[in-house]
Amino acid sequence: MQKYLSDINETNLRLPGPVPVPKDILKEQLKPLINHRGEEYKNLLLSCTKKLQKIFCTKNELYIITTSGTGVMEASISNFLSQNDEIIVVSVGWFGDRFAEIATSYNIKVRKLNFDHGQNIDIDILDEFISSYPNAKALYVTHNETSTGVQNDLELISKIAKKYSLLFVVDGISSVASVPCNTDKLGIDVLISASQKGWVTPPGLAFISVSNKAWDYHYKSNSPKYYFDISKYKNYFKKGQPPFTPAIGVMYSLDKSLNLLLEETMPKVYKRHSETAKKIRSQLIEIGFELFPIDENSASDTLTAVKVPTGISVSELINNLHKNHNVIISAGQGNLSDKIIRIGHLGLVSENEIEWLINSLLQTISV
Ligand SMILES: Cc1ncc(COP(=O)(O)O)c(C=O)c1O
């Protein structure tokens, strides 16, 4: 994958997804369409699934669903829970909140533990919180909270999930393929991700891995489900098919990206992300921004959130960066929309793009 770092992009797309995708990967989508119930698609599906399992570090079953990340978030609720089940949802931001909103819409009893925006999950507080809910069945957490640029420590959290024998469900949408996330070692029962993030693939596909314990939960679940019913994906997978018409073009791109990631090797991909994140964080601090995550050790390796200095409007900053420098970044979400900016650095980020980003930001805040 790293050979594409020398690609020259006209726009410096620095969102926390979708990410810039090299032309060679985009071009895969132009291949002639094929029968998704035929032999050729079967090979594509089996090959992508096997490679995804490698990067997820799992022997668990894994399914590819044509949807965005939120689709697999919903699948991770509707497939494993029943009305009135009690679950623990930990939220450090907007996407943690989303788990709680989806679960509530399925009439699940959500016991929500909130941490201040900018903070990561405190293990002792989590431990104490869960101990008050002996009937809770599952623990839902966000690995990398894209709304605040905070990364949670899954190793510590996994010990708590194990201690209370909870079904362990992780949103790894903006982390998997960019930072280490070993499903089997951490005992993650359900892990989800989506193609437009570190997978360096266009949006449109999402992934869900399912442990044996999660299957037990699934067979007992009475929540309504249809498109996202993983039993359908399981049954069709036996024939080498998806249950519904897939995004064939995106699958071709995904296959190419997975080959490139595995060719580079995942330890190198993770190292590249960690080094890029360090560089961007330190240069942003150097030009006068303050990190939004309270503890720098919990700052994400896939995006950086910084506070915008007083007197500077987030929307003007973002508009001017785009208009004058062709650099695209994100504002905060919800009540952070006029307080922070978020800069994505997952996938491919060249030295040139870092320099371009920092110089453009410096010029924009200096005028
Ligand atoms: C951590 C996390 N969870 C969930 C989502 C939702 O994904 P989507 O916008 O693809 O539905 C995102 C997207 O940014 C995310 O970063």
Ligand as a Chemical Component Dictionary entry (heavy atoms), coordinates in Angstrom:
data_LIG
# 
_chem_comp.id                   LIG 
_chem_comp.type                 NON-POLYMER 
_chem_comp.pdbx_formal_charge   0 
_chem_comp.three_letter_code    LIG 
# 
loop_
_chem_comp_atom.comp_id 
_chem_comp_atom.atom_id 
_chem_comp_atom.alt_atom_id 
_chem_comp_atom.type_symbol 
_chem_comp_atom.charge 
_chem_comp_atom.model_Cartn_x 
_chem_comp_atom.model_Cartn_y 
_chem_comp_atom.model_Cartn_z 
_chem_comp_atom.pdbx_ordinal 
LIG C1 C1 C 0 -16.380 5.137 15.243 1  
LIG C2 C2 C 0 -17.469 5.280 14.221 2  
LIG N1 N1 N 0 -18.613 4.616 14.401 3  
LIG C3 C3 C 0 -19.620 4.695 13.521 4  
LIG C4 C4 C 0 -19.513 5.486 12.395 5  
LIG C5 C5 C 0 -20.682 5.568 11.454 6  
LIG O1 O1 O 0 -20.312 5.109 10.210 7  
LIG P1 P1 P 0 -21.120 5.564 8.890  8  
LIG O2 O2 O 0 -21.036 7.053 8.795  9  
LIG O3 O3 O 0 -20.339 4.844 7.815  10 
LIG O4 O4 O 0 -22.502 5.076 9.019  11 
LIG C6 C6 C 0 -18.346 6.200 12.160 12 
LIG C7 C7 C 0 -18.210 7.078 10.997 13 
LIG O5 O5 O 0 -17.520 8.066 10.998 14 
LIG C8 C8 C 0 -17.286 6.086 13.098 15 
LIG O6 O6 O 0 -16.134 6.739 12.904 16 
# 
loop_
_chem_comp_bond.comp_id 
_chem_comp_bond.atom_id_1 
_chem_comp_bond.atom_id_2 
_chem_comp_bond.value_order 
_chem_comp_bond.pdbx_ordinal 
LIG C1 C2 SING 1  
LIG C2 N1 SING 2  
LIG C2 C8 DOUB 3  
LIG N1 C3 DOUB 4  
LIG C3 C4 SING 5  
LIG C4 C5 SING 6  
LIG C4 C6 DOUB 7  
LIG C5 O1 SING 8  
LIG O1 P1 SING 9  
LIG P1 O2 DOUB 10 
LIG P1 O3 SING 11 
LIG P1 O4 SING 12 
LIG C6 C7 SING 13 
LIG C6 C8 SING 14 
LIG C7 O5 DOUB 15 
LIG C8 O6 SING 16 
# 
